[in-house]
Amino acid sequence: MARVTIPRGGSAAHARAFAQRNSAWLEKQLLKAPPAACASKDWSAGTQILFRGEYVTLHETCDNGTRTICFGNERVWLRDAETDVRSAVETYLWQLAARELPVLVFKFAATNGLHVRRVTVRNQKSRWGSCSRKGTISLNWRLIQTPDFVRDYIILHELAHLKEMNHSKRFWNEVARLCPDFHCAEAWLKRNATLLG
């Protein structure tokens, strides 16, 4: 899977090099049609969901009377009566995101000489992330469902707000410096906006 390079001084050449190195993969990902099952509000065994940018199928198992839902290498324990497993799986994904995302934010901030005061992982319904004037970065837990390059872009986008608390040309120049291939991530987000809500 493609990973975002985090150079100190990004350029158009960096963006072209990234696109050339990963063009086949990017095209394949952007053209993928989401499975119809993903649109369902109820999740059960057989439902496909996005996890780390790939569609995975939920499988139910039962060991010694304990029901679990498995996807990828992950396992979620269920309460006996649950038929719609969405709540249990989403809670698990949120917990996973809460462990992983803050570590990445602090790592990327340190790499780029930026100071973050605090990181929260929330259940935002209409945004992927936000940055406060006090240096708190808030991220949507659903970033755990996106490819790494999209997750990294959102983090870097919010870190850019530590320098520019707006969406001015200077802000976008800072985004391009931190994440030269951000247009690919923006395209993926537009295509998969239904993940929110």
C-alpha positions as CSV (number, residue, x, y, z in Angstrom):
1,M,0.0,0.0,0.0
2,A,1.3,3.5,-0.8
3,R,2.5,5.6,2.0
4,V,2.7,9.4,2.2
5,T,6.3,10.7,2.3
6,I,6.7,13.5,4.7
7,P,9.4,15.8,3.3
8,R,10.4,19.0,5.0
9,G,10.4,20.9,1.7
10,G,7.8,19.4,-0.7
11,S,7.6,20.4,-4.3
12,A,5.7,19.7,-7.5
13,A,8.5,17.3,-8.4
14,H,7.7,15.3,-5.3
15,A,4.1,15.2,-6.2
16,R,4.8,14.0,-9.8
17,A,7.3,11.4,-8.5
18,F,4.7,10.0,-6.1
19,A,2.0,9.9,-8.7
20,Q,4.3,8.1,-11.2
21,R,5.5,5.6,-8.6
22,N,1.9,4.8,-7.5
23,S,-0.2,5.6,-10.6
24,A,-1.6,2.1,-11.2
25,W,-2.5,1.6,-7.5
26,L,-4.1,5.1,-7.2
27,E,-6.1,4.6,-10.4
28,K,-7.3,1.2,-9.2
29,Q,-8.3,2.6,-5.8
30,L,-10.1,5.6,-7.2
31,L,-12.1,3.6,-9.7
32,K,-13.2,0.9,-7.3
33,A,-17.0,0.8,-6.8
34,P,-18.1,0.3,-3.3
35,P,-20.0,-3.0,-2.7
36,A,-23.7,-2.5,-2.3
37,A,-23.6,-4.3,1.1
38,C,-21.5,-1.4,2.5
39,A,-24.5,1.0,2.0
40,S,-26.6,-1.1,4.4
41,K,-27.4,0.5,7.8
42,D,-27.5,-2.9,9.4
43,W,-24.3,-5.0,9.5
44,S,-24.3,-8.7,9.9
45,A,-22.1,-11.7,8.8
46,G,-21.4,-11.2,5.0
47,T,-21.5,-7.4,5.1
48,Q,-18.5,-5.7,3.5
49,I,-17.0,-2.7,5.2
50,L,-13.9,-0.5,4.6
51,F,-11.0,-1.2,6.9
52,R,-7.6,0.5,6.2
53,G,-8.7,1.3,2.7
54,E,-9.7,-2.2,1.7
55,Y,-13.1,-3.9,1.6
56,V,-13.3,-6.7,4.1
57,T,-16.1,-9.1,4.8
58,L,-17.5,-9.6,8.3
59,H,-17.5,-13.3,9.3
60,E,-19.2,-14.7,12.4
61,T,-17.7,-17.5,14.4
62,C,-18.9,-19.2,17.6
63,D,-16.4,-20.8,20.0
64,N,-17.7,-22.4,23.2
65,G,-20.8,-20.4,23.0
66,T,-19.0,-17.0,22.5
67,R,-20.0,-15.3,19.2
68,T,-17.4,-13.1,17.4
69,I,-17.2,-11.1,14.3
70,C,-13.9,-11.4,12.4
71,F,-12.5,-9.2,9.6
72,G,-8.9,-9.0,8.4
73,N,-6.9,-10.0,11.5
74,E,-9.4,-8.4,13.9
75,R,-11.9,-10.1,16.2
76,V,-14.9,-8.4,18.0
77,W,-16.7,-10.2,20.8
78,L,-20.5,-9.9,20.6
79,R,-23.3,-10.0,23.2
80,D,-25.5,-13.0,22.8
81,A,-28.6,-11.4,21.4
82,E,-26.9,-9.0,18.9
83,T,-28.1,-9.5,15.3
84,D,-27.0,-6.0,14.0
85,V,-23.3,-6.1,14.8
86,R,-22.6,-2.5,13.5
87,S,-22.5,-1.0,17.0
88,A,-20.0,-3.5,18.3
89,V,-17.7,-3.3,15.2
90,E,-17.8,0.5,15.1
91,T,-17.0,0.7,18.8
92,Y,-14.0,-1.6,18.2
93,L,-12.8,0.5,15.2
94,W,-13.1,3.7,17.3
95,Q,-11.0,2.1,20.1
96,L,-8.4,1.0,17.5
97,A,-8.3,4.5,16.0
98,A,-8.0,6.1,19.5
99,R,-4.9,4.0,20.0
100,E,-3.3,4.6,16.6
101,L,-4.1,8.1,15.5
102,P,-2.7,10.2,18.3
103,V,0.7,8.4,18.0
104,L,0.8,9.3,14.3
105,V,-0.2,13.0,15.0
106,F,2.6,13.5,17.5
107,K,5.1,11.7,15.2
108,F,4.2,13.8,12.1
109,A,4.2,17.0,14.3
110,A,7.7,16.2,15.6
111,T,9.0,15.4,12.1
112,N,7.8,18.8,10.9
113,G,8.8,20.9,14.0
114,L,5.2,21.5,15.0
115,H,3.7,21.5,18.5
116,V,0.4,19.7,19.3
117,R,-1.0,20.1,22.7
118,R,-3.6,17.3,22.6
119,V,-5.2,14.8,20.3
120,T,-8.8,13.5,20.5
121,V,-10.5,10.9,18.4
122,R,-14.2,11.6,18.1
123,N,-17.4,10.5,16.4
124,Q,-17.7,13.5,14.1
125,K,-20.7,13.3,11.7
126,S,-19.6,16.0,9.1
127,R,-15.8,16.3,9.2
128,W,-12.7,14.2,9.1
129,G,-10.8,16.4,11.5
130,S,-10.3,19.8,13.1
131,C,-7.6,21.9,14.8
132,S,-8.2,24.4,17.6
133,R,-6.2,27.6,18.2
134,K,-4.9,26.0,21.4
135,G,-3.2,23.2,19.4
136,T,-5.8,20.4,19.9
137,I,-6.2,18.1,16.9
138,S,-9.5,16.2,16.8
139,L,-9.8,13.3,14.3
140,N,-12.7,11.2,13.2
141,W,-12.4,7.6,14.2
142,R,-13.5,6.6,10.7
143,L,-10.0,7.4,9.5
144,I,-9.2,3.8,10.5
145,Q,-11.4,2.8,7.5
146,T,-9.3,4.9,5.0
147,P,-6.1,4.0,3.2
148,D,-2.9,5.1,4.9
149,F,-2.3,7.9,2.4
150,V,-5.7,9.4,3.1
151,R,-5.4,9.1,6.9
152,D,-1.9,10.7,6.7
153,Y,-3.3,13.5,4.5
154,I,-6.0,14.4,7.0
155,I,-3.5,14.5,9.9
156,L,-1.1,16.7,7.9
157,H,-4.0,18.9,6.8
158,E,-4.9,19.5,10.5
159,L,-1.2,20.1,11.4
160,A,-1.0,22.7,8.6
161,H,-3.7,24.6,10.6
162,L,-1.2,25.1,13.4
163,K,0.5,27.6,11.0
164,E,-2.6,28.9,9.1
165,M,-6.0,28.8,10.9
166,N,-7.9,29.2,7.6
167,H,-8.1,27.8,4.1
168,S,-6.1,30.5,2.4
169,K,-3.6,30.1,-0.4
170,R,-0.8,30.1,2.3
171,F,-2.6,27.3,4.1
172,W,-2.8,25.2,0.9
173,N,0.9,25.9,0.1
174,E,1.7,24.5,3.6
175,V,-0.5,21.4,2.9
176,A,1.3,20.9,-0.4
177,R,4.7,21.2,1.4
178,L,3.7,18.6,4.0
179,C,1.8,16.3,1.7
180,P,2.6,16.9,-2.0
181,D,0.1,14.2,-3.2
182,F,-2.9,15.6,-1.3
183,H,-5.1,15.9,-4.4
184,C,-5.2,12.0,-4.6
185,A,-6.4,11.9,-1.0
186,E,-9.0,14.6,-1.6
187,A,-10.3,12.6,-4.6
188,W,-10.6,9.5,-2.5
189,L,-12.5,11.4,0.2
190,K,-15.0,12.8,-2.2
191,R,-15.6,9.4,-3.6
192,N,-16.1,7.8,-0.2
193,A,-17.8,10.7,1.7
194,T,-20.6,8.3,2.7
195,L,-18.4,6.9,5.4
196,L,-19.4,9.9,7.5
197,G,-22.7,9.7,9.2
